């Protein structure tokens, strides 16, 4: 594996989640050595002129699915191609998902995914899904948390007869996560309702992609989000709600946060800029490429999601990057229920957030850094190493050109998929250079990623915080009633 070169990034505006300041950034090996004005470069160091550009922490995408086996096929993007495309877009770390088959040992699934990820070009970590329950799952959760750096467990409330969790599994897993000091994450859709609605919509003649959003209305997401939030409230465990797509779920998150509950919300870049009209495209292939869950919503939901991001009720942005090429999507040519769910986007998230967020005034540059990097690092307990430009941090650095224009297209992207859901969208604000742990991965025109350069990032649990929350919950209990028991009759 090649060694990272020392680099001085000079003359840029360094942006953190808290402030903007004129400073240089000195990278030595794989870490940041110094941040400050007028730094000196060591002999032989690469010197980058960042005048007129921002210098920001590498993006963290907390929700991707590389080479995922799903719905009878396997996602076309692998860990090397996916992390390379991410680097081209300014993202230097992903958190992917281990999804065991029903009754598969979660440790076995974890080892399988770790093997697949060894080819990654940028750093990665894993959430582990809980798809069933017995005592082996409980034990494996402990080993993953205590020995393998896993501090988050995923729960699918959708996909009945496949990976869906019922309430019994949720309660058991949430309770175990609380014991370990781990976060619970949920895909919030009422799987029973979706299953019934899919059948009814299909039988009414909606066989194409337009049937997909009709079978997954906002109410099924809102109900599931609220149910997961209330289960987490009773059990005293923090909750992270992935891909919040609608007002109904956002309101449940907002209400809980205003009540003081520890709930986090994630929004996908796609849901901020694409609306449900894409499903009415008369071109079946074009419409099918937007089939993902939750589906795209009407424009009033988009506006609400932007407000949620601006107000801090939604803290992170992600992509749910899960690529299926046209022949794979055509598995559902006569039945929308069989279209593999997923879209691409890991390469485009940062520019979408900049162009539609910062350039419109919805977000400041510091807020952009927070929602694309720092907040995810804090929530998943890797802040300091990731999500910041500070001495000792990993040298995941992006030189961001706020004036660099790009027309998004499948013809020029680096993602391993034959379409781009943002096809033809013109964006201003793109990475001029991306460094992954000090190694140049993207020079603004060409990739320089290295197969296997990426490392697994351990994420420690939050035992002290959760113990304190458990104590608070217990303090609210009344004293048992002291009474004299009656004599047993008969």
Secondary structure, 3 states (H helix, E strand, C coil): CCCCCCEEEEEEEEECCCCEEEEEEEEECCEEEEEECCCCCCCCCEEEECCCCEEEECEEECCECCCCEECCEECCCCHHHHHHHHHHCCEEEEEEEECCCCCCCHHHHHHHHHHHHCCCCCEEEEEEECCCCCHHHHHHHHHHHHHCCCCEEEEECCCCCCCCCCHHHHHHHHHHHHHHCCEEEEECCCHHHHHHHHHHHHHCCCCCCHHHHHCCCHHHHHHHHHHHHHHHHHHCCCEEECCCCCHHHHHHHHHHHHCCCCEEEEEEHHHHHCCHHHHHCCCHHHHHCCCCCCCCCCHHHHHHHHHHHHHCCCCEEECCECCCCHHHHHHHCCCHHHCCCCECCCCCHHHHHHHHHHCCCCCCHHHHHHHHHHHHHHHCCCECCECCCCCCCECCEEEEEEEEEEECCCCCCCCCCCCCCCCCCEEEEEEEEEEECCEEEECCCCECCCCCCCCECCCCCCHHHHHHHHHHHHHCCCCCCCCCCCCCCC
